[in-house]
Amino acid sequence: MSLMRILIVEDDSEAANYMAKAFREAGHVADHVGDGLEGYARAREEDYDVLIVDRMLPKLDGLSLIGGLRSQKIETPALILSALGQVDDRVKGLRAGGDDYLAKPYAFSELLARVEVLARRKQTGTGEETVYRVNGLELDRLAHKVTREGKEIQLQPREFRLLEYLMKHAGQVVTRTMLLENVWDYHFDPQTNVIDVHISRLRGKIDKGFEPPLLQTIRGAGYMIRDGSR
């Protein structure tokens, strides 16, 4: 990844210094400001590749900061960091104009990867989809709604996150490790059948009564949402 200019808007100076140091060690430029108003001013005045914005900030909260930038037609990709990690919190962050949302605590390797993705989107001019569609199955990330052939399907928050991740990678095998890290935020295998239970429940909701079945178990490899091309 080529050099990135990153603005960190975080009032926890210890966390911000750690983050900035890690980005610099990875070969990037990282600036830090400690409140929302200063972050808003810097983001308007300077050209950054990515903004990393804490949600709870003094003087101006993170969602208002991002919303203000979007109202000024400033589209610098913004990743929201927050201790609030529930689905409703993530939806609010995305609706406010955030491009990604990462709950605390987090692994820096994941933060770096997400920031790199956002920087590439800025360079190519493409954004992440907000609606995924596969063979009559539709998931709307912002409305938090799932339908198949027009019929609404009620999912629990974890089931929604699981389906969102699978549909984002439709046609690809998704491993248990990928699901543990990206849906459950586990960076180790807790040796439980939690994935199997949720996959079974999700399959019953999105496939029962519909054809063709979309959620496939790939023995010895993982799971896949069939995209119709296979």
Secondary structure, 3 states (H helix, E strand, C coil): CCCCEEEEECCCHHHHHHHHHHHHHCCCEEEEECCHHHHHHHHHHCCCCEEEEECCCCCCCHHHHHHHHHHCCCCCCEEEEECCCCHHHHHHHHHCCCCEEEECCCCHHHHHHHHHHHHHHHHHCCCCCCEEEECCEEEECCCCEEEECCEEECCCHHHHHHHHHHHHCCCCCECHHHHHHHCCCCCCCCCCCHHHHHHHHHHHHHCCCCCCCCEEEECCCEEEECCCCC
